[in-house]
Amino acid sequence: EEIMLPGPKVGLIIGKNGKTIKQLQEQSGAKMVVIQDGPNTEYEKPLRISGDPAKVEHAKQLVHELLADKDMQPGGGPRSQYDDYGSDPGNGLAT
């Protein structure tokens, strides 16, 4: 199954050295691959999620939560594990 990621947000899902996508795969049990080449990939990139249907659903939920967290105002609320700029401390990726 594929979901489309906004181009500028792809780095949030992959994380530094692939750390975030690895964590998402471990949490969900699904395999996730960002398709980097294709038409219009500067605007959005497909994230291919495969595995058991329940695991795929869990993976999609985690990705949507991560994207929604990043869209919130700085600080991100009480359950946020991110710094004031809405990014993973030590992430090192410019958004």
C-alpha positions, 0 to 999 in steps of 0.5 A: 500500500502507498501513501503520498508524503509531501516532498518537504516532509519526507525528511521527517519520516526518514530521519537522520540516517534513516533512524525515524523510518527504522523506528516506525518500522519497528513500532508497526512491524510493517516494511516501509520504503520511500520511493525517491524517483518518479514524476513530481517527487519534489512535490510529493513522494510515495511511501510504500508500506507492506506487511500484514494488513493490521501492521500496515494500518498501524504504520499509516497511523504512526506516519499520519501522527508524525506529520500532524505533530510537525504541523502543530505550533512550536512546542507541540503540546504536552505529549510532544517529544520534540524541541521548540522548533517541532523537530527531533533534537539531534535530527540535524535536517533542515525542513 
